[in-house]
């Protein structure tokens, strides 16, 4: 009888340890899954923010690199609003938004082009360009998560 009590007590100890181990394992896996989801959301937010900043930086650098008298205009081609940059060699660079992307297209003056001819730069929901005055260009970028960033670019060649 004493032996039977020891066996029952030993079995209960093993069951208790197994239940304790399962609770610990479940807790560890739960914490790990929460950390993974948190990390995923942070990475997604950083990626969206990086896309917006990259789009703004691209437009700013293209405008600054080609800041010559009369070289930068806002216009339309085939119903799409775009920044039109006239380069020294007679090539026109269009920067615009089309089909969810910031696009660029280089073409000759007067060429019959459509927005789908351009090269995709980075994913954006929309981009808009406006003149604040003849020396200040405003660029509004909206990313896929509807975050909006506005940048104003000074045009030095238009300063009188």
N, C-alpha and C positions, 0 to 999 in steps of 0.2 A: 504494500500500500504506500509506503514511503517512496518507493521507486516510481510508482505511478504518479504521485504528486510532483516529483521532480521533473518527470517527462512533460506533464501538463504545464508546469511553470516554465520550463525551457521552451516549449512550443509557443506559449503566450509571449515570451520575451522576443522570440524570432518574429512573430506576427507584428508585435509592436514596433520592432526595428524596421521591418519592411514597410509598414504604413508610414513611419517617420521618414524613411528614405523616399517614398513616393511623394509625400508632401513637399519635401525639400526639392526633389527633381521638378515637380510641377511648378513650384515657386521660381526656381532658377530659369526654367523655360519661359515662363510668363514675363519675367523681368527682361530676358533676352529679346523676346518678341516686341515688347514695348520700346526697347532701345533701338531695335532695327527700324520700327515705324517712325520713331522720332528722327533718326538719322536720315531716313529716306525723305521726310518732309523738309528737313534743313537743306539737303542736297538739291531738291527740286526748287526750293525758293532761291537758293544761290544761283542755280542755273538760269532761272527766269531773269533774275537781276543782272546776271552777266550778259545775257542776250540783249537786254535793253541798253546796257552800258556800251556793249560792243557796237550796236547799231548806231548809237549817238556818236561814238568815237570815230566810226568809219565815215559818217557824213561830215563831221567836223574836219577830219584830216583831208578829205577830198576837197572840201571848200577852201581850206587854208592853203593847200598845195597849188590850187589853181586860182588864187586870188589876184586876178589881173583886171584892169579897167574894162568893164562891160562883159566880163567872161561869165558871170554867174547870174542866172535868171531863174524865175519860177514860171513854169509854163505847163502846157498840156500837150500830150501827143496821144492820139487815138483814144481820147477820153480819159486819160490817166494823168493826174497831177504829178509833176516831177520837178526836181532841180535840174536845170539844164546848164552844163558847164562847157563852155567853148574852150578847147585847148588850142595851143599855138599852131599845131599842124593841120587845123581844119577839121579835126575830129570833135564830135559832140559826145559828152558823157551825160547820160540820163541816170538819175538816182530816184527811185520810186518804190512804192509798195504794190505788189501784185500777188494774188493767190496765196496770201499768208506769209509772204517773204519780202524782205528788203532786197531790191533788185538793182543791178547796174547794167547799163548797156552802152557800148561805144559804137557810134555810127557816123557816117558822113552827113554833113549838113544837107537837109532836104530829102534824105532817104526815106522811103515808105516803110516804116517799121511798126510793129505791134508790141505790146508789153510782154508777151510770152517769148520774145526773142532774147530777152535779157538773161543775165546770170544771177542765180540765187546767191545771196550773201549770207543772210541769217534769218531765222524765223521771227516774224513780228506780226501782230494782228493788223496794225495800221501805222502809217506815218504821214504826217502833214507838215507842210512848209508854208510859212507866211513871212512877209516883210514887216518888220516893226517900223523901220524907217529905211532910208536908202543905205544905211551902214550896218543894220542889224537884222540878221536872218533868224527866225524862230523855227525850231524843229521840234515837233511833238511826236514821240514814239509811244505806241501802246503795244505791250507784249501779249502773249497768248493768255495770260492770267488777268488781263485788263489793268495791269499796272501801267501808269503813264509817267513818262519822264519828258520834261521840257528843257531844251537847251537853247541858249541864244548865242549865235556865232557872229562875231564882229567882222565886217568886211572892210579891210583896210584900204583897198583900191578905190573905194567909193568916197573916201574922206576928201573933202575939198580944202 
